[in-house]
Amino acid sequence: MSDRILGGLGLLLSIGMVIAATQLPVPFISDPVGSKVFPIIVAAVMGLASLYILLRPDNPPLWPSFGRLLEIAAAVVVLVAYAIALPEVGFVIATAVAAAYLSWRLGSDPLRAVLAGVLIAVGLYVIFRMILGLSLAVGPLGF
């Protein structure tokens, strides 16, 4: 039943995407294809995939227990809080906290989870900022 619900929601979303794409204003100077075609193509592919899921569902899935669902919800809350905190506290601190929490929830003991969080944050900072030269959110400490 969950496949059919997902397929139906995806189909409704793709229809909404087509409706929204047709409402886009056409700029005075634009390419021959226009700004409406790409969203409509994406919506068409999504609609076809949703129809397939709706009409040919898999076997019923084994859903996790309520406790596991709460852990998944907590991880989603942490990731949303990470996105909100990123501009305020900076990349390294926000990433270290989020990675430490997720490492702990994946089974690491608290001390190793904190160590993993710090190493992940510093490692990603070195790769993205120092090697690739990307700009990252700067916190109050300057990194």
N, C-alpha and C positions, 0 to 999 in steps of 0.2 A: 504494500500500500504506500510506503514511503517513496518508492520510485515514481509512482503515479502522481503523488503530491508534488514532488520535485519537478517532474515533467510538466505538469499543469502550471506551476508557478513560473517555470522558465518560459513556457509558451506565452503566458500573460505578460511577462516582462519583455519578451521580444516584440510582441504586438505594441506595447507601450513605447518601446524604442523606435519602432517605425513611425508611430504617431508623432512622437517628439521630433524625430528627424525631419519629417515633412513640414514641421512648423519653423525650422531654422530659416532665418532670413538669408536671401541670396545677396552677397556683396556685389557692388557695382563692377569691380574688377575681380574676376575669379577664373579658375581653370574650367575647361569644358565640362568636366565631370561634375563639378560643384561640390559644396560642402555637405550635401545630403546623402550622397551615394555611399560613402564609407560606413556611416552608422547603419544604413539600411542593409548593406552586405553583411555586417556583423550580426545584425538582428535576424537576418534570413538564416545564416548558419546556426545561430543559437536556437531559432525556432525549429529548424529541421532536427537538430540534436534533441531538443525537448520533446518533439513528436515521437522520435524513436524511443526515448526513455518512457514516454507515456504509453505507447502502444506495445512495447516489448520489454516489460519490467523483468528484473532479475528475481531470483529467489528471495524471500523475505530475509532481511539482515538480522543479525544477532546484535541487539542494542546493548550498550554497556549498562551496568547497574546505576542506580541513582547516585551513589557516591562518586562513581567515575564521571558521570555527567556534571556533577558539581565541580570536580577537579578541572574538567575541560572548560567550564564556565569561568572558573577562577583564572585559568591561563588566558582566556580571552580578555578578561578584565585587566590583567597585568599588561597585555599587549596594547590595549586601548590606553591605559595609564602611561605606558611607555611613549606612545605617540604624542600624548598631551604634554608629558614632562620633557620630552626631547628638546624643544626650543628653550625651555626655562633652565634646565640643569646641565644641558650639553650632552653630546653624544657619548662620551666615555662613561660618565656617571650613570646616565639612564640605561645604557646598554649593560653596564656591569650589574646593576640592580636587577634588571629584567632577566639577564642570562643566569644570574645566581639563583633567582627564584625558580626559573624553569629547570635548571640543573638539579636543584633540590627536589622538585616534584617528580623528576624523572628517576629518582632513586639514589642520588648522591647524598652523603652525609653533609651536614651544614657547613663545616669548615672547608671541605673540598668543593662544595657548591659555590661558596664565596670566592675561593681561589680560581675556580673555572670561570666565574663571571668576570673577574678582573682580567684574567688572561685573554678571554674572548674579546672583551671590550678594547683592551690595549692592542691586541693583535689586529682586530678589524680597523682600529684607528690608524695603525701603521700602514696597513695595506691600502685603505681607501684614501687617507690624507697624504701620507708621506710618499708612497710609491705611485699611486694613481693620480694624485693631485686633486682629488675631489674636495669640494667644500662640505664640511659637516657642521652640525649645530654646535655653537660655541657656548659653553656654560660660564658661570661666574668665575671659575678658576682659569679660564682662557683656553680650555681644550674640551 
